[in-house]
Amino acid sequence: MTSLHNYRPNDMEAEKASNSYLMSLIAIMVGMPLPIINLLATLIFYFGNRKNSYFVRWHCMQTLISQFTLLLFNGFGFSWTMAIMFGPRTISNEYIGYVITIILFNLLEFIATITAAIRTRKGKHVQWWFSGELTDFLCRPDNNTIDSPAFSSPKPF
């Protein structure tokens, strides 16, 4: 397993990794009513940076995973709201509880994103509880980088 905790990115890497978090914040301002806008903006940013260093790719992937998770929760809330506004559904205690939970979840993600953008810009590795582990699983280091497992462990015969 590769550890980004000891890796010190250069200034350009830190800025690009930080921008992956900022991209999701900008997308929130533009596409607040449509939850998919945030995911699309983050996905475009990820594809634009997928050939960058492992540090940049890792943080772009973590942002992408968090935006996908938000899309699932927000999308369900959005469709439930549309069903109440234009369909046969009515406001219930479950709906109010879900909306409160979604608002808190989005607020927490917003704060975590700002914090991660600031810390990542300073060159520090930020790993979130859920998406960090999944990012480790999905985002593999290059074989030619010094922080790759190929350099840290001997290969079997």
Secondary structure, DSSP 8 states (H G I E B T S, - for coil): ---SSS----HHHHHHHHHHHHHHHHHHHHSTT-THHHHHHHHHHHHHHTTS-HHHHHHHHHHHHHHHHHHHHHHHHHHHHHHHHHSS----HHHHHHHHHHHHHHHHHHHHHHHHHHHHHTT-----HHHHHHHHHH----TTSTTSHHHHS----
